[in-house]
Amino acid sequence: MRRVTVFTLGGTISARGGDQARMSGAEVLAELGVAPAGVDVSLTDFRRVPSSSLGFEDLTALADEVGKAVAAGSGVVVVQGTDTLEETAFLLDLLCTTEEPVVVTGAMRRPDLPGADGPANLAAALAVAADPGCRELGVLVVLADEIHAARFAHKAHTTSVATFRSAGAGPLGAVVEGEPRIWLRPAVPSRICPLRIDPDIRIALLTLSLGDRGELLEAVADRFDGLVVAAFGAGHVPAWLVEPLAELTTRMPVVLASRTGTGATLSHTYRSPGSEYDLLHRGLIPAGPLAPAKARLLLHALLSSGAKGPAGYDRPRITAAFAHLDGAGLA
């Protein structure tokens, strides 16, 4: 028997009806009927909240429990709402060692609606978490029988049961007739050193839009420890924002991401004022292929883990951590 520890946090999979009531973890498992053959399930009813209400305190506590389960030789399934599922999965990928499979899943349709997808997603997640062939893949997202790496997984549709995509990469595999099939393996793990989350660290996320005059930047300097800019295209901002952003880099790390959510930021294709070349040479740090919300989590973890000190921030270390996930220099 393969042991799998299930942590339930709430979300649509537990929301029978549209009010605030949430089914218990035991009730969620009961909807499954019978666990996959050969799987011994241990349940922890961890939280019962919508995923939009989860905070860093919840997820750091979850990461500790996931780490204990993995250390004891158990695979892990985390069940939560899909609104922030991609962020939970990536944060666990940064905080946890994953010698055993760690899977995050949920549902897009409530259990009282026709075509509820929760039981099928949970069955697939249990199959992946119990499979030795899914070890050392990092944290995984499993929904609609697809297996995604946490660093790439993205909720791409508000209601579709096939909402999760791995933009620019594709899924690592699929669950076919109840059995995981892995086609691809990430070249490197998401984290290159032990990381933690300090809830008191504050990272701002600013998404630019047409005509942005930068007024929100004025609120960043005195209230936050770092900034992620979700810029246009491959990493571009209006020319009039260059100087304010450059000035911020003297006080905090400023990471340059793309609001498109797919593809890596560039480094030297464009060289006009406000281009990626201009911004990087003024001290901004490239996010590479990380979507802005995930870049925010990585920067938060890095500053929580020693890349911030009385003399300022460790720009080379932060830059190296983002470059590690960009696939540069892996040959």
Number of C-alpha atoms within 10 A of each C-alpha: 9 16 20 27 24 29 22 28 26 26 27 26 31 31 24 16 13 10 7 10 13 22 18 19 22 12 11 22 21 12 15 15 10 10 15 17 10 11 18 15 21 12 14 16 15 19 20 22 20 20 19 12 12 18 11 14 12 13 18 20 12 19 21 13 18 26 21 13 19 20 14 11 15 25 31 30 31 25 30 27 27 26 18 18 25 24 20 28 25 26 27 26 24 28 22 23 21 22 19 27 28 36 32 31 27 31 27 24 20 19 21 13 10 8 11 17 20 27 19 18 26 31 23 28 33 31 25 32 30 30 19 13 14 25 17 16 25 30 32 31 34 30 30 23 23 23 29 27 29 28 27 24 26 23 18 14 11 10 10 12 17 16 17 24 21 20 17 12 14 15 23 19 19 21 21 11 8 17 14 22 17 16 10 13 15 14 10 14 19 23 18 12 12 12 19 20 22 15 13 11 14 18 22 20 19 18 16 18 14 8 7 13 12 17 9 11 15 11 11 19 17 8 11 14 21 25 27 27 25 27 23 21 19 24 27 26 25 18 13 13 17 18 12 12 20 18 13 19 20 13 15 21 26 27 28 30 37 28 20 16 19 18 18 20 24 22 18 12 10 15 12 12 16 19 23 28 19 21 27 20 12 16 19 26 23 28 32 26 26 24 24 24 19 23 27 24 19 24 28 26 22 24 25 18 15 13 18 18 9 5 7 12 21 16 18 10 13 22 18 14 19 23 17 18 20 19 14 10 7 8 4
